[in-house]
Amino acid sequence: MTEKYTVTGMSCAACSARVEKAVSGVEGVNSCTVSLLTNSMAVEGTAPQEAVIRAVEEAGYGAEPQQEKKEGGSGYQERLRKNREALEDKETPRLKKRLIASVIVLLVLMYFSMGMTMAGFPAPAAFHDMRFLGLFEMCLAAAVMIINHKFFTNGFGALLHGGPNMDTLVAMGSGAAFAYSLAVLFRMMLTQDASQLHELGHGLYFETAAMIPTLITVGKLLEARSKGKTTDALRSLMELSPQTAVVLRDGAEVTVDIEEVRQGDLFVVRPGESIPVDGVIEEGQTAVNEAALTGESIPVDKGEGDAVSAATVNGHGFIRCRATRVGQDTTLSQIIQMVSDAAATKAPLGRIADKVAGIFVPSVLGIALVTFIGWLIAGKEIGFAVARAISVLVISCPCALGLATPVAIMAGSGVGAKNGILFKTAAALESIGRTQIVVMDKTGTLTKGEPEVTALRPAAGVSERELLEAAVSLEVKSEHPLALAVCRQAETEGISAREVKAFQALPGNGLTAERDGKILIGGSLKMIRERTVLEETAAEEAETLAAAGQTPLLFAEDGRFLGIIAVADALKDDSAQAVAEMGELGLKTVMLTGDNERTARAIAGQAGLTSVVAGVLPQGKEEEVRKLTEEGKVAMVGDGINDAPALVRADTGIAIGAGTDVALDAADVVLMKSSLLDVAAAVRLGRATIRTIHENLFWAFIYNAVCIPLAIGLFGLELKPMYGAAAMSLSSFTVCMNALRLNRVKLYKTPQSAALTAPLEKGGQASDNNLLIHKEEPKMKKTLDVEGMMCMHCEARVKKALEAVDGVAAAQVSHETGTAVVDLAKDVPDEVLKNAVEAQDYTVKAVRS
């Protein structure tokens, strides 16, 4: 069981490491992960909440449990509000006020301590008294330290609890400078020697004591702002959550708060409104903009029976829906949870940095002490030794180490979420970037998941229309998936089934019925051969189609052969391009399927895959993935229940968003757009994230490796403490800004038309047989004058409708000119084009050739 907590009081990686160590020691805790970026903690095990909170408090920090139980709408909305508030950038305004006050006081201090004494700036006579000037500087430095008291309370508090952190270094650096200067000032008050008084006056470090917390506050402000940007994606998702819904109560429309919507409620959505919860359309048609969830800007047509998701935007239609998932069960809520979980977990690379950060601060304190003693032994003055020790304290930066990984993970997860690629954990984001082999299921992953007509082969003297009309008259009474594909094709071409009698299914995969006194039969090659005379060329054509991975359906009427209709689970439009892009990334691609070898090889050939494993059962898929993991890091892409074991076995499981809940639960990465192009995009994002983490860690380690010796004075340079504080401030800021570069990563290549998989054409090579084979004809154009189009959404609907018509190669639609220009691969009747457009509720005034 995993419980989540909000942790307060952490300021750097040493803090998160200490909290993690303290909680991990509690009896019953199996694992503990603390995120400095989101100030959250995930604890796995059976330890009671009281024991966990007590351990955090004993470590010097605060903790509060986050409610994760199944909640009703109001409980979930309250938790969402709290999470949104937790991600709000409250730190930046506070730090800004602190910085303004500090800078005002510091400028006055610098004017008198350096401007007056070194540059000769004018000042009242009293300030020329070194004792008065020293007292004045002490008061101003104390004021700055009081303004920035959090460094001192947190830092010394952590030290007392045995867990020094970054605040400890700042507090000790500034405090040491102040204490040393105070001792010098005390000596100035006692001395009567003017020359000694002057010499002591130049040994004051009050400006350093004030400068250190001020410069660190500058760094904290920059860090807070850049950290805030890395959580923008998550905050944006939370802000998408609708606040109200219009539900039907006793037949009347009532506007209610979103938490009052229950599963099974009927709700209505008007054009332009956000859909409040997940549901199914019961009445109406529309186009829904799902960009908030999938990143896809083109609206998706929806009708009765189609699912809709919360936070998507209704286009032009009025729809009535029934709520299926509310509160934390909606798709939006699950996306928010996934992104939050990814930010709260740690990538393997991050654990290395955390281990270093855990011992970093004590090591720096030791180095500072050795530096101070070493310079005294070397014969240097105490003031010089103090300055070197202070420089070591304030230049060291554990924050850069601690932030190197989480800011990159948060930025990468946010970029993925914006593009419909969801990573459940930080480890998944890192793992996908190391992928070497991509294993794909066939049905629903590479292919569309439902059969469609891919070729019509009418016999000599038979038209395509005659063949399709006979076929649909038979198949309309069947529920077989292949029959449904034939019916959909007939509907697209405007062909209706004619009445038949004596319909029956025949043994051996066939159908028969009586139409107009004639016997129609349809089915497999074997069955047709048994019931009619079939020339060898027709049989060869059927076998050729079967060898290409298609299912040939043969039809005859009263012993007269009518032709062949080929049906197949066609490749998705972007599968071949996706496989090609994976190849360009150096990935080995493998297809796993339960289908027969011949069909699998045909699909693999179309997709460009070179490695195929066919005829495997679900447990066989898991075994094949296990074998492949011996060759390299494996990512498995699937969508069905039968893919779940393989998804779990792979180094990275990737689920297609339109897949089953079991597959989604088993996967590490979810592709909301159900496009294989997102697999290549996820790999690119993973690689970019790993590269960013490496850059951040390199910067953090190199910064400390170079700056600490420099602060010690090993290179013969005397680095002033204030310069060390400035360098420390910039190091964390640099790491955060570098992570934000992930927002500019190019995840997708510009689609190349040649790489897209074209649907199989209804034609082929001519042969000397009794089939009428259609050669590819020159493309023709027709222009439709369309009324009623008002926007780009209208253009998209008309374009989609026309390109679904058999024979239409492409369509260019403009709502501004009110025209649709279609490129035809073969002659298509004007009436068919007109019917396709008018079925979408637009009016066709004319069709011009």
C-alpha positions in Angstrom: 0.0 0.0 0.0 1.4 3.4 -1.0 0.5 6.6 0.9 1.4 10.1 -0.1 2.3 13.0 2.1 3.0 16.7 1.7 6.4 17.6 3.3 7.2 21.2 4.5 10.4 22.8 5.5 12.7 21.3 2.8 15.1 23.7 1.1 17.6 21.5 -0.8 18.6 17.9 -1.8 20.2 17.3 1.6 16.8 17.9 3.2 15.0 15.5 1.0 17.7 12.9 1.5 17.4 13.3 5.3 13.6 12.9 5.2 13.9 9.9 3.0 16.5 8.3 5.3 14.4 9.1 8.5 11.2 7.6 7.1 12.9 4.6 5.5 14.0 3.7 9.1 10.4 3.4 10.3 9.2 -0.1 11.0 6.8 -1.3 8.3 8.2 1.1 5.6 9.3 -0.9 2.5 10.3 2.2 0.4 10.2 5.9 0.6 10.6 8.5 -2.2 10.8 12.2 -1.5 10.4 14.9 -4.2 12.0 18.3 -3.5 10.3 19.7 -6.6 6.7 19.0 -5.6 7.4 18.8 -1.8 5.8 15.4 -1.7 6.6 12.0 -0.3 5.4 8.5 -1.3 5.7 5.8 1.3 5.1 2.2 0.5 4.4 -0.3 3.3 2.2 -0.9 6.3 3.6 1.7 8.7 0.9 3.9 10.4 0.7 7.5 9.3 1.4 8.7 12.9 4.8 6.9 12.8 5.7 8.3 9.4 4.8 11.9 10.4 6.6 11.6 13.7 9.8 10.4 11.9 9.6 13.5 9.5 9.1 15.8 12.4 12.0 14.4 14.4 14.1 15.0 11.4 13.2 18.7 11.6 10.5 18.9 9.0 6.7 18.8 8.7 4.4 16.3 7.0 0.7 16.0 6.2 -1.0 13.0 4.6 -2.7 13.5 1.2 -6.1 11.8 0.9 -5.9 9.2 -1.8 -8.9 7.0 -1.0 -11.7 6.6 -3.4 -13.8 9.7 -3.0 -17.0 11.2 -4.2 -17.0 14.2 -6.4 -16.7 16.7 -3.6 -13.8 14.9 -1.9 -12.0 14.6 -5.1 -12.6 18.2 -6.1 -11.3 19.4 -2.6 -8.1 17.3 -3.0 -7.7 18.6 -6.6 -8.0 22.2 -5.2 -5.4 21.4 -2.5 -3.0 19.9 -5.1 -3.5 23.0 -7.3 -2.8 25.3 -4.4 0.3 23.2 -3.6 1.6 23.7 -7.1 0.9 27.5 -7.1 4.1 29.5 -7.0 3.7 31.1 -3.6 7.4 31.2 -3.0 8.3 33.7 -5.7 6.2 36.6 -4.3 7.6 36.0 -0.8 11.1 35.9 -2.0 10.6 39.0 -4.1 9.5 41.0 -1.1 12.4 39.6 0.9 14.8 40.5 -1.9 13.6 44.1 -2.3 13.9 44.8 1.4 17.3 43.1 1.6 18.6 45.1 -1.5 17.4 48.4 -0.1 19.3 47.9 3.2 22.3 46.3 1.5 22.7 49.3 -0.9 22.9 51.6 2.1 25.4 49.4 3.7 27.5 49.1 0.6 27.4 52.9 0.1 29.1 53.5 3.4 31.3 50.4 3.8 32.7 50.6 0.3 31.5 53.6 -1.5 32.5 56.1 1.1 35.8 54.4 2.2 37.0 53.3 -1.2 35.4 55.6 -3.8 35.1 58.7 -1.6 31.4 59.1 -1.7 30.1 62.0 0.4 28.8 61.2 3.9 28.1 63.0 7.2 31.1 63.6 9.4 30.0 61.1 12.0 30.6 58.3 9.5 34.3 59.2 9.3 34.6 57.8 12.9 35.6 54.1 12.3 33.8 53.0 15.5 30.5 54.7 14.5 30.8 53.4 11.0 31.4 49.9 12.3 28.4 50.0 14.6 26.3 51.4 11.7 27.4 48.6 9.4 26.6 46.0 12.2 23.0 47.3 12.5 22.4 47.2 8.8 24.0 43.7 8.4 21.8 42.5 11.3 18.7 44.0 9.6 19.5 42.0 6.4 20.0 38.9 8.4 16.7 39.4 10.2 14.9 39.9 6.9 16.4 36.6 5.7 16.0 34.9 9.1 14.7 31.7 7.5 18.2 30.7 6.4 19.3 30.9 10.0 16.3 29.2 11.7 16.1 26.4 9.1 19.9 26.0 8.8 20.7 25.9 12.5 17.6 23.9 13.2 18.7 21.3 10.7 22.2 21.2 12.2 20.7 20.6 15.7 18.7 17.7 14.2 21.9 16.2 12.8 21.0 16.9 9.2 22.8 20.0 7.9 21.5 21.4 4.6 22.1 24.2 2.2 20.5 26.7 4.6 23.1 25.5 7.2 25.9 26.5 4.8 24.4 29.9 4.2 23.7 30.5 7.9 27.2 29.4 8.9 28.8 31.5 6.2 26.9 34.6 6.9 27.0 34.0 10.7 30.7 33.4 10.7 31.3 36.7 8.8 29.1 38.5 11.2 30.6 36.9 14.4 34.2 37.6 13.2 33.3 41.2 12.4 31.6 41.6 15.7 34.8 40.4 17.4 36.9 42.9 15.4 34.4 45.7 16.3 34.8 44.8 19.9 38.6 45.1 19.6 38.1 48.5 17.8 36.1 49.7 20.8 38.9 48.9 23.2 41.9 50.1 21.2 43.2 53.7 21.5 45.8 53.3 18.7 44.6 55.3 15.6 46.6 53.3 13.1 45.4 50.0 14.6 41.9 51.3 14.7 42.1 52.1 10.9 43.6 48.7 10.2 40.9 46.9 12.2 38.2 48.9 10.5 39.3 47.5 7.1 39.0 44.0 8.5 35.2 44.1 9.0 33.1 41.7 7.0 29.6 43.1 7.8 28.9 43.7 4.1 29.8 40.1 3.4 27.4 38.9 6.2 24.6 40.9 4.5 25.6 40.2 0.9 25.6 36.3 1.3 21.9 35.9 2.3 20.9 38.6 -0.2 22.7 36.9 -3.2 21.4 33.5 -2.1 17.9 35.0 -2.1 18.4 36.2 -5.7 19.3 32.6 -6.6 16.3 31.3 -4.7 14.0 33.7 -6.5 15.4 32.6 -9.9 15.2 29.0 -8.9 11.6 29.3 -7.6 10.5 31.0 -10.9 12.2 28.4 -13.1 10.9 25.5 -10.9 7.4 27.0 -11.2 7.7 26.8 -15.0 8.5 23.1 -14.9 5.2 22.4 -13.1 3.2 24.6 -15.6 2.0 21.5 -17.5 0.6 19.9 -14.4 -1.0 23.1 -13.2 -2.6 23.6 -16.7 -4.1 20.1 -16.6 -5.6 20.8 -13.2 -7.1 24.1 -14.4 -8.8 22.3 -17.2 -11.1 20.5 -14.8 -14.7 21.9 -15.3 -16.4 23.4 -12.3 -20.1 23.0 -13.3 -22.3 20.7 -15.3 -25.8 21.0 -16.8 -27.7 17.8 -15.8 -31.2 16.7 -16.5 -33.2 16.3 -13.3 -36.9 15.4 -13.7 -36.7 16.4 -17.3 -35.4 19.9 -16.6 -31.9 21.3 -17.1 -30.2 22.2 -13.9 -26.7 23.7 -13.5 -24.9 22.0 -10.6 -21.4 21.9 -9.2 -19.2 19.3 -10.8 -19.0 17.3 -7.5 -22.7 16.7 -7.6 -22.6 14.8 -10.9 -23.0 11.0 -10.3 -22.4 8.1 -12.5 -25.4 7.4 -14.7 -26.6 11.1 -14.7 -27.8 12.6 -17.9 -26.0 15.9 -18.8 -26.2 18.2 -21.8 -23.4 20.1 -23.5 -24.0 23.1 -25.9 -21.6 24.2 -28.7 -18.4 25.7 -27.3 -18.8 24.3 -23.8 -16.4 22.0 -22.0 -17.6 18.5 -21.4 -17.8 18.1 -17.6 -17.3 14.4 -17.0 -16.6 11.3 -19.0 -19.7 9.9 -20.7 -21.4 8.4 -23.7 -23.4 10.4 -26.2 -27.1 9.3 -26.2 -28.4 12.0 -28.5 -26.8 14.4 -31.0 -23.8 14.7 -33.2 -20.8 17.0 -32.9 -17.1 17.4 -33.4 -15.1 17.4 -30.2 -11.7 19.2 -29.7 -9.6 16.7 -27.6 -6.4 18.7 -27.7 -6.4 19.0 -23.9 -6.0 15.2 -23.6 -4.3 14.1 -26.8 -2.5 17.2 -28.1 -4.3 16.6 -31.4 -5.8 19.9 -32.6 -8.2 18.5 -35.3 -11.6 17.9 -33.8 -13.0 14.3 -33.7 -16.5 13.6 -35.0 -18.7 12.1 -32.4 -22.2 10.6 -32.6 -24.6 8.4 -30.6 -22.8 5.7 -28.7 -19.4 7.4 -28.9 -17.4 8.2 -25.7 -16.5 11.7 -24.6 -14.0 12.8 -22.0 -14.0 15.6 -19.4 -12.3 18.8 -20.3 -12.6 18.3 -24.0 -14.5 21.0 -25.9 -17.8 20.5 -27.7 -17.8 21.9 -31.3 -20.9 22.8 -33.1 -23.5 20.3 -32.0 -25.9 20.0 -29.0 -25.3 16.6 -27.3 -27.0 14.7 -24.5 -24.7 12.3 -22.7 -24.8 9.8 -19.8 -22.0 10.1 -17.2 -19.9 7.0 -17.1 -16.9 8.2 -15.0 -16.9 11.1 -12.5 -14.5 12.6 -10.0 -11.1 11.0 -9.8 -12.1 8.3 -12.3 -12.3 10.6 -15.4 -9.6 10.4 -18.1 -8.4 13.9 -17.2 -8.1 13.0 -13.5 -6.1 9.9 -14.4 -3.8 11.9 -16.6 -3.2 14.4 -13.7 -2.5 11.5 -11.4 0.0 10.0 -13.8 1.9 13.2 -14.3 1.9 13.8 -10.5 3.1 10.3 -9.8 5.9 10.7 -12.4 7.1 13.9 -10.6 6.9 12.2 -7.2 9.0 9.2 -8.2 12.7 9.1 -8.8 14.7 8.1 -11.9 17.7 5.8 -11.3 20.0 8.6 -12.2 18.4 10.8 -9.5 19.2 8.3 -6.8 22.9 8.7 -7.5 22.7 12.4 -7.0 20.6 12.0 -3.8 23.2 9.7 -2.3 25.9 12.3 -3.0 23.7 15.2 -1.7 23.1 13.3 1.5 26.8 13.4 2.5 27.6 16.6 0.6 26.8 19.2 3.4 28.7 17.5 6.2 31.7 17.1 3.8 31.6 20.8 3.0 31.5 21.7 6.7 34.6 19.5 7.2 36.4 21.1 4.2 35.6 24.6 5.5 37.0 23.7 8.9 40.1 22.1 7.4 40.5 25.3 5.2 40.4 27.6 8.2 42.9 25.5 10.2 45.1 24.9 7.2 45.6 28.6 6.4 46.3 29.4 10.1 49.0 26.7 10.1 50.3 28.1 6.9 50.9 31.4 8.7 48.0 33.4 7.3 46.1 36.0 9.4 42.9 34.9 11.0 40.9 37.2 8.8 42.2 35.6 5.7 41.5 32.1 7.0 38.0 33.1 8.0 37.3 34.6 4.5 38.5 31.4 2.8 36.3 29.2 5.1 33.3 31.4 4.5 33.9 31.2 0.7 33.9 27.4 0.9 30.6 27.4 2.9 28.7 29.7 0.6 30.0 28.6 -2.8 29.1 24.9 -2.3 25.7 24.0 -3.8 23.9 20.8 -3.0 20.7 22.2 -4.6 22.1 21.9 -8.1 22.8 18.2 -7.4 19.3 17.7 -5.9 17.4 19.5 -8.7 19.4 18.1 -11.6 17.1 15.1 -12.1 13.6 16.1 -10.8 13.4 19.4 -12.8 14.3 17.4 -16.0 11.7 14.7 -15.2 9.0 17.2 -14.4 9.7 19.2 -17.6 9.9 16.0 -19.7 6.7 14.6 -18.2 4.9 17.9 -18.9 6.0 18.0 -22.5 4.8 14.4 -22.9 1.4 15.2 -21.3 1.0 18.1 -23.7 1.5 15.7 -26.6 -0.7 12.9 -25.3 2.2 10.8 -24.0 1.8 9.9 -20.4 4.6 8.5 -18.2 3.5 6.8 -15.0 6.9 7.1 -13.3 10.2 8.9 -13.7 11.8 5.6 -14.2 9.6 5.0 -17.3 10.7 8.3 -18.8 14.4 7.3 -18.3 13.8 3.7 -19.4 12.1 4.6 -22.7 15.1 6.8 -23.5 17.4 3.7 -23.2 15.2 1.5 -25.4 16.9 -0.5 -28.1 14.2 -2.9 -29.2 10.5 -2.1 -29.8 8.1 -5.0 -29.8 4.6 -4.4 -31.3 1.4 -6.3 -31.2 -0.4 -6.5 -34.6 -4.1 -6.2 -34.1 -5.1 -2.7 -32.9 -1.5 -1.6 -32.6 -0.1 -1.8 -36.1 -3.5 -2.4 -37.7 -6.8 -0.6 -37.3 -8.3 -3.4 -35.3 -11.3 -4.0 -37.5 -11.6 -5.5 -41.0 -12.3 -3.3 -44.1 -12.7 -4.0 -47.8 -9.3 -3.7 -49.4 -10.0 -4.9 -53.0 -12.9 -5.6 -55.4 -12.2 -8.1 -58.2 -15.4 -8.4 -60.3 -15.4 -11.2 -62.9 -15.6 -10.4 -66.6 -19.0 -8.9 -67.5 -19.7 -8.0 -63.9 -19.5 -4.5 -62.5 -18.2 -3.6 -59.1 -21.6 -2.3 -58.1 -23.3 -5.6 -59.2 -20.7 -7.6 -57.2 -21.0 -5.5 -54.1 -24.8 -5.4 -54.3 -24.9 -9.2 -54.4 -22.4 -9.5 -51.5 -24.2 -7.1 -49.2 -27.5 -8.8 -49.8 -26.0 -11.9 -48.4 -23.7 -10.5 -45.7 -26.3 -8.0 -44.2 -27.9 -10.9 -42.3 -24.6 -12.0 -40.8 -22.9 -10.7 -37.7 -19.4 -11.9 -38.7 -16.7 -9.1 -38.6 -15.9 -9.8 -42.3 -19.6 -9.4 -43.2 -19.8 -6.1 -41.3 -16.8 -4.8 -43.4 -18.7 -5.6 -46.6 -21.8 -3.8 -45.3 -19.8 -0.7 -44.4 -18.2 -0.6 -47.8 -21.7 -0.9 -49.5 -23.0 1.9 -47.3 -20.1 4.1 -48.2 -20.8 3.6 -51.9 -24.5 4.2 -51.5 -25.5 0.6 -52.3 -28.4 -1.0 -50.4 -29.0 -4.7 -49.8 -31.9 -6.3 -51.7 -34.4 -8.6 -50.0 -33.3 -12.3 -49.9 -35.1 -15.4 -48.7 -34.0 -18.8 -47.3 -30.8 -17.3 -45.8 -28.5 -19.8 -44.1 -24.9 -20.3 -43.0 -23.2 -23.2 -44.7 -20.5 -25.5 -43.2 -17.1 -24.5 -44.4 -17.3 -20.7 -44.0 -20.1 -19.7 -46.4 -23.5 -18.2 -46.8 -26.4 -18.8 -49.1 -29.8 -17.2 -49.9 -32.4 -16.8 -52.6 -32.7 -13.5 -54.4 -35.2 -13.0 -57.2 -35.5 -16.7 -57.7 -31.7 -17.2 -58.0 -29.4 -18.8 -55.5 -26.7 -16.5 -54.1 -23.6 -18.1 -52.4 -20.6 -16.5 -50.8 -17.6 -17.7 -48.8 -14.2 -19.2 -49.0 -12.3 -20.4 -52.0 -12.8 -24.0 -50.9 -16.6 -23.7 -50.5 -17.1 -21.8 -53.9 -15.1 -24.5 -55.7 -17.4 -27.1 -54.4 -20.5 -25.3 -55.6 -19.7 -23.7 -58.9 -17.3 -23.9 -61.8 -14.3 -21.7 -61.0 -11.5 -21.0 -63.5 -8.0 -21.4 -62.3 -7.1 -17.8 -62.8 -9.7 -16.8 -60.3 -8.4 -19.3 -57.8 -4.9 -18.0 -58.3 -6.1 -14.4 -57.7 -7.8 -15.5 -54.4 -4.6 -17.3 -53.3 -2.5 -14.2 -54.2 -4.8 -12.0 -52.0 -4.5 -14.5 -49.2 -0.7 -14.6 -49.5 -0.8 -10.8 -49.0 -2.6 -11.2 -45.7 -6.1 -10.5 -47.0 -9.2 -12.7 -46.7 -10.7 -13.4 -50.1 -14.6 -13.7 -50.1 -15.9 -15.3 -53.4 -19.4 -14.8 -54.6 -21.6 -16.6 -57.2 -25.2 -16.5 -58.4 -26.9 -19.6 -59.9 -23.5 -21.1 -60.6 -22.2 -18.0 -62.3 -19.0 -16.6 -60.7 -19.4 -12.9 -59.8 -16.0 -12.0 -58.3 -13.9 -11.6 -55.2 -14.0 -9.1 -52.4 -10.8 -8.9 -50.3 -11.2 -8.0 -46.7 -8.3 -7.3 -44.2 -7.5 -5.7 -40.9 -5.7 -2.9 -42.7 -2.5 -1.2 -41.5 -3.0 2.1 -39.7 -2.2 5.1 -41.9 0.8 6.0 -39.9 2.2 2.6 -39.0 4.7 2.4 -41.8 6.0 5.9 -41.1 6.3 5.1 -37.4 8.3 2.0 -38.1 10.5 3.9 -40.5 11.1 6.6 -37.8 12.0 3.9 -35.2 14.5 2.5 -37.7 16.1 6.0 -38.1 16.4 6.1 -34.3 18.5 2.9 -34.4 15.7 0.8 -32.9 15.1 -2.8 -33.8 11.4 -3.4 -34.5 9.7 -6.8 -33.9 6.0 -7.8 -34.4 4.5 -10.3 -32.1 1.1 -11.7 -33.0 -1.2 -14.7 -32.5 -2.1 -14.7 -36.3 -0.8 -17.2 -38.8 2.7 -16.8 -40.3 1.4 -15.8 -43.8 -0.8 -13.0 -42.6 1.8 -11.8 -40.1 4.5 -11.7 -42.8 2.2 -9.8 -45.2 1.4 -7.1 -42.6 5.1 -6.9 -41.5 6.1 -6.4 -45.2 3.6 -3.5 -45.5 4.8 -1.9 -42.3 8.5 -2.3 -43.1 9.2 -4.7 -40.2 12.0 -7.3 -40.7 11.4 -9.4 -37.6 8.2 -11.3 -37.0 7.1 -13.8 -34.4 3.7 -15.3 -35.3 1.3 -17.8 -33.8 2.1 -16.9 -30.2 -0.3 -17.2 -27.2 -0.3 -14.5 -24.5 2.1 -16.4 -22.3 4.2 -17.0 -25.4 4.4 -13.2 -26.0 5.7 -12.8 -22.5 8.3 -15.5 -23.1 9.4 -13.9 -26.4 9.8 -10.5 -24.7 11.9 -12.2 -22.0 14.2 -13.6 -24.6 14.6 -10.2 -26.3 15.5 -8.5 -23.0 18.7 -10.5 -23.2 19.6 -8.6 -26.4 18.9 -5.1 -25.1 16.4 -2.8 -23.5 12.9 -3.7 -24.7 9.7 -1.6 -25.0 6.5 -3.5 -25.7 3.6 -1.8 -27.4 0.1 -3.4 -27.1 -3.5 -2.7 -26.5 -5.3 -5.9 -25.5 -5.7 -8.0 -22.4 -3.5 -10.7 -24.1 -0.7 -8.1 -24.2 -0.7 -7.4 -20.5 1.9 -10.1 -19.5 4.3 -9.0 -22.2 3.8 -5.3 -21.2 4.8 -6.2 -17.6 7.8 -8.3 -18.7 9.3 -5.6 -20.9 11.7 -3.0 -19.6 9.0 -0.4 -20.7 5.4 -1.3 -21.3 3.6 1.1 -23.7 -0.2 0.9 -24.0 -2.3 2.4 -26.8 -4.8 4.8 -25.3 -7.7 3.2 -27.0 -6.8 -0.2 -25.6 -8.3 -2.2 -22.7 -8.1 -1.1 -19.0 -5.9 -4.2 -18.3 -3.3 -3.1 -20.8 -3.4 0.5 -19.6 -2.9 -0.7 -16.0 0.0 -3.0 -17.0 1.9 -0.3 -19.0 4.5 2.2 -17.9 3.6 4.7 -20.7 0.2 5.5 -22.2 -0.3 6.9 -25.7 -3.5 8.9 -25.6 -3.6 9.4 -29.4 -3.3 5.6 -30.2 -0.7 6.5 -32.8 2.6 4.5 -33.2 4.3 7.8 -34.2 4.1 8.6 -30.5 6.4 5.6 -29.7 9.2 7.3 -31.7 8.2 10.6 -30.1 8.4 9.1 -26.6 11.9 7.6 -27.4 13.1 11.0 -28.6 11.7 12.7 -25.4 13.2 10.0 -23.2 16.6 10.5 -24.8 16.4 14.3 -24.6 15.5 14.0 -20.9 18.4 11.7 -20.2 20.7 14.0 -22.0 19.4 17.0 -20.0 19.9 15.0 -16.7 23.4 14.2 -17.7 24.1 17.8 -18.5 22.6 18.9 -15.2 24.6 16.4 -13.2 27.7 17.2 -15.1 27.2 20.9 -14.4 26.5 20.3 -10.7 29.5 18.1 -10.1 31.9 20.2 -12.2 30.7 23.4 -10.5 31.4 22.0 -7.1 34.6 20.3 -8.2 36.0 23.6 -9.6 34.5 26.2 -7.2 35.3 24.5 -3.9 39.1 24.4 -4.6 38.9 27.9 -5.9 37.2 29.1 -2.7 39.9 27.3 -0.6 42.5 29.4 -2.4 44.4 26.5 -3.9 44.9 28.3 -7.3 46.4 31.4 -5.7 43.2 33.4 -6.1 41.5 35.1 -3.2 37.8 34.5 -3.9 35.7 36.9 -1.9 32.8 35.3 0.0 30.2 37.5 -1.8 31.4 36.2 -5.2 31.0 32.6 -3.9 27.4 33.4 -2.8 26.7 34.8 -6.3 28.1 31.7 -8.0 26.0 29.4 -5.7 22.9 31.3 -6.6 23.5 30.9 -10.3 24.2 27.2 -10.2 20.7 26.1 -9.2 19.2 28.6 -11.6 21.3 27.2 -14.5 20.2 23.7 -13.8 16.5 24.7 -13.8 16.8 26.7 -17.0 18.6 23.9 -18.7 15.7 21.6 -17.9 13.2 24.0 -19.5 15.0 23.6 -22.8 13.0 20.3 -23.0 10.0 22.4 -24.0 11.8 23.1 -27.3 12.5 19.4 -28.1 11.1 18.4 -31.5 9.2 15.2 -30.9 7.8 14.7 -34.4 9.3 14.7 -37.8 7.4 16.5 -40.6 5.2 13.8 -42.1 6.4 12.7 -45.5 3.6 11.5 -47.8 5.8 8.8 -49.2 6.2 7.3 -45.8 2.5 7.1 -45.1 0.8 3.8 -45.7 -1.6 4.1 -48.5 -4.7 1.9 -48.5 -4.7 -1.0 -50.9 -6.1 0.1 -54.2 -9.0 -1.6 -55.9 -7.0 -2.6 -58.9 -4.0 -4.6 -59.8 -2.0 -6.1 -62.6 -3.8 -7.3 -65.7 -3.9 -11.0 -66.3 -5.4 -13.2 -69.0 -8.3 -14.6 -67.0 -12.1 -14.1 -66.8 -11.7 -11.5 -64.1 -12.2 -7.9 -65.1 -9.0 -6.3 -63.6 -9.0 -2.5 -63.4 -5.7 -0.8 -64.2 -4.9 2.4 -62.4 -6.5 5.2 -64.3 -5.2 8.8 -64.5 -6.5 10.9 -61.6 -9.5 13.2 -62.3 -10.8 16.2 -60.5 -14.2 17.3 -59.5 -15.3 20.4 -57.7 -18.3 20.6 -55.3 -20.0 23.8 -54.4 -20.8 23.4 -50.7 -23.1 25.6 -48.6 -23.1 25.7 -44.8 -19.4 25.5 -44.0 -18.5 28.1 -41.4 -15.1 27.2 -40.0 -12.0 24.9 -40.1 -14.0 22.2 -38.2 -16.5 22.2 -41.0 -13.7 21.8 -43.5 -12.4 18.8 -41.5 -15.8 17.1 -41.5 -16.3 17.5 -45.3 -12.8 16.4 -46.1 -13.1 13.3 -43.9 -16.5 12.4 -45.5 -15.2 12.8 -49.1 -11.9 10.9 -48.5 -13.9 8.0 -47.0 -15.6 7.5 -50.4 -14.1 4.7 -52.5 -12.2 6.2 -55.5 -11.4 9.6 -53.8 -7.7 9.9 -53.5 -7.7 13.3 -51.7 -9.9 16.3 -51.0 -9.0 20.0 -50.6 -11.8 21.8 -48.8 -12.2 25.6 -48.1 -15.0 27.2 -46.1 -13.9 30.6 -47.4 -14.6 29.7 -51.1 -17.3 27.2 -50.3 -15.7 24.5 -52.4 -14.4 21.0 -52.1 -11.9 19.8 -54.8 -11.6 16.1 -55.0 -8.8 14.1 -56.8 -10.3 10.8 -58.1 -8.4 7.6 -58.6 -11.4 6.3 -60.7 -14.7 7.7 -61.8 -17.1 8.3 -58.9 -20.7 9.3 -59.6 -21.6 12.8 -58.7 -24.5 11.5 -56.6 -22.2 9.5 -54.4 -20.0 12.6 -53.7 -23.1 14.7 -53.0 -24.6 12.1 -50.6 -21.3 11.9 -48.7 -21.3 15.6 -48.0 -25.0 16.1 -47.4 -24.8 13.2 -44.8 -22.8 15.7 -42.7 -25.6 18.3 -42.8 -24.1 20.5 -45.6 -25.7 21.4 -48.9 -24.1 20.6 -52.3 -25.3 23.1 -54.9 -23.4 21.7 -57.8 -20.7 19.2 -58.8 -18.4 20.3 -61.6 -15.9 18.2 -63.5 
